[in-house]
Every structure is written in C-alpha cells, then in structure tokens.
C-alpha cells in the first residue's frame, strides 16, 4: 500500500551504511582474532544521516576502539552483540549534534582467526 511505501522511503533516508568496522579482539590464548562487521545506523531524521556521512571515519574509529574492549567469546554471543550495539549508539549519540541514533543494524558480522 502507498502509505507503507512512503514510510519506508522516509526511513531509508534516515539510514546510512557506514561500512565495515574491523578490529582485533582479546583472546585468552595466544591466537589472534579479528572481528569485521558492516554497520548501518538509523537516525530520527535525515540530518543525522547527513552528519554521519560527514563523520564516517570518526564513527569507524569509535567502533574499532569499542570492539577492542571485547573478547572473542564475548563479541560472538547475542548478549555481547547487543551490548556492543547499545554502547556504540550511546557513544555516538553523545557526539552527534543533529539527531540521535534510533537503531544500529549488523548487516554482516564475522569473527575470524588472524593470520
């Protein structure tokens, strides 16, 4: 129906794919692990997405630093991923001037052993 399409189009304007956050994560053994996640942020309005586009590198850097605080086991659980999303949104919301993040979406999420 037309109203659903209009709502969807408005929501899509409020979202931005910021790209892949890639970071090493802590591990109890000597093996090195890496997490890579593609993140989409949804804002309350279009101005938030516009600001995020300008500040993309800063957002990626904040995400990398935040991911480094997690262990491989922690970040690989549902609870760990939810906590990461909440912490990322809270950290970014303190920095954004134009709009607040409504939702953080993982488009891809991989934890792998580094070579």
Residue pairs with C-beta under 8 A, 6 or more apart in sequence:
11 42
13 46
13 49
14 42
14 43
14 44
14 45
14 46
14 48
14 49
14 99
14 102
15 40
15 41
15 42
15 43
15 49
15 105
16 40
16 41
16 43
16 49
16 52
16 53
17 38
17 39
17 40
17 107
18 39
18 40
18 41
18 52
18 56
18 59
18 60
18 63
19 38
19 39
19 56
19 60
20 36
20 37
20 38
20 39
20 108
21 35
21 36
21 37
21 38
21 39
21 60
21 63
21 64
21 67
22 34
22 35
22 36
22 64
23 34
23 35
23 63
23 64
23 65
23 67
23 68
24 32
24 33
24 34
24 35
24 68
24 114
25 33
25 34
25 35
25 67
25 68
25 70
25 71
25 72
25 75
25 111
26 68
26 69
26 70
26 71
26 72
27 33
27 71
27 72
28 71
31 113
32 113
32 114
33 72
33 111
33 112
33 113
33 114
34 111
34 112
34 113
34 114
35 67
35 70
35 72
35 75
35 109
35 110
35 111
35 112
36 108
36 109
36 110
36 112
37 63
37 67
37 106
37 107
37 108
37 109
37 110
38 106
38 107
38 108
38 109
39 63
39 88
39 104
39 105
39 106
39 107
40 104
40 105
40 107
41 48
41 49
41 52
41 59
41 92
41 101
41 103
41 104
41 105
42 101
42 102
42 103
42 104
42 105
43 49
43 52
43 99
43 100
43 101
43 102
44 99
44 100
44 102
45 98
45 99
47 98
47 99
48 96
48 98
48 99
48 100
48 101
49 99
50 98
51 96
51 97
51 98
51 99
52 59
52 96
55 95
58 95
59 92
62 88
62 91
62 92
62 95
63 88
66 84
66 87
66 88
66 91
67 75
67 84
70 80
70 84
72 111
73 80
74 80
75 81
75 84
75 111
76 111
81 106
81 109
85 104
85 106
88 104
89 101
89 103
89 104
92 101
93 100
93 101
